[in-house]
């Protein structure tokens, strides 16, 4: 069975990447998992505030 997750290229400022990488390390996550966590949290907050995409 193939991986159901989408793959895409993400270009970010190196300083931003370093910040996310450090945060991920503190929370024992990979950078990828940290970005996915942050996106899910942002979408959850957006839904709770009543905003719709």
C-alpha positions as CSV (number, residue, x, y, z in Angstrom):
1,X,0.0,0.0,0.0
2,X,1.3,3.5,-0.9
3,X,1.8,6.3,1.7
4,X,-1.4,8.3,1.8
5,X,0.5,11.5,2.7
6,X,1.2,14.2,0.0
7,X,4.8,15.2,-0.7
8,X,5.7,18.7,-1.7
9,X,8.7,21.0,-1.7
10,X,8.7,23.8,0.9
11,X,11.1,26.6,0.7
12,X,11.7,28.6,3.9
13,X,14.1,31.1,5.2
14,X,17.1,29.4,6.8
15,X,16.6,31.3,10.1
16,X,12.9,30.1,10.2
17,X,14.0,26.6,9.5
18,X,16.5,26.7,12.4
19,X,13.8,28.0,14.7
20,X,11.4,25.2,13.8
21,X,14.2,22.6,14.0
22,X,15.1,23.7,17.5
23,X,11.5,23.7,18.6
24,X,11.0,20.2,17.0
25,X,14.0,18.9,18.9
26,X,12.7,20.3,22.2
27,X,9.4,18.4,21.6
28,X,11.1,15.3,20.3
29,X,9.6,15.6,16.8
30,X,11.1,15.7,13.4
31,X,11.0,19.0,11.5
32,X,8.3,17.5,9.2
33,X,6.2,16.4,12.2
34,X,6.6,19.8,13.8
35,X,5.4,21.6,10.7
36,X,2.4,19.2,10.4
37,X,1.6,19.8,14.1
38,X,1.7,23.6,13.6
39,X,-0.5,23.5,10.6
40,X,-3.1,21.3,12.3
41,X,-3.1,23.6,15.3
42,X,-3.5,26.7,13.1
43,X,-6.4,25.1,11.3
44,X,-8.0,24.0,14.5
45,X,-7.8,27.6,15.9
46,X,-9.2,29.0,12.6
47,X,-12.2,26.6,12.8
48,X,-12.9,27.5,16.4
49,X,-12.9,31.2,15.6
50,X,-15.6,30.6,13.0
51,X,-13.4,31.5,10.0
52,X,-13.8,29.3,7.0
53,X,-11.3,28.9,4.2
